[in-house]
Amino acid sequence: MISAIVLAAGMSERMGEPKPLLEISGRTFIETVCGRIWEAGAGEVIVVLGARHELVEESVAFGREKVAVNYDYLLGQLSSLKVGVDLLDDSSTHFLLALVDHPRVETSTYRALIGECARHEDSIIIPVFKGRRGHPVVFPGSLYLQLMEAPLAIGARYVVQRNRDRIVEIEGEDGGVVIDIDTREDFEKHV
């Protein structure tokens, strides 16, 4: 089974309001990201909230998603990822790491990455747009332990750097993989 972990725990300081609740095409970022992942065929979706989690939970009608809260979100993104990894179903062979501030990623990209898991069973799969690596990133089950033991200060990049020989880049036409919406200017430009 291919799982997905959607990180939505940050403080959104540069945006000034919770990024999971920003809207794109009439849906919140978190609903958009989760919806596209489900459409792409993921077996489970785990959402990790943190800052302002009560507001997000009150504002979003989560469905099949497993929703968890990282109360230590100030420790950084990897602390949230570890919460998600802890909740992965035992049958999960890979997980797709998605970020709530990348709502422009198309369903077809999620589908393509999930589809690559069968051909690259033990690889880190990274989407690329015009030579730039982006998100989401797929990690195989064989690296779950390394992710859990990675230094918080470095994050998942630590595991990617240690396993360069296992990286598979998938070139695509989806510019959304490199669009990170962190500020109001980003929002106005890309949404």
Secondary structure, 3 states (H helix, E strand, C coil): CEEEEEEECCCCCCCCCCHHHCEECCEEHHHHHHHHHHHHCCCEEEEEECCCHHHHHHHCCCCCCEEEECCCHHHCHHHHHHHHHHCCCCCCCEEEEEECCCCCCCHHHHHHHHHHCCCCCCCEEEEEECCEECCCEEEEHHHHHHHHHCCCCCCCHHHHHHCHHHEEEEECCCHHHHCCCCCHHHHHHHC
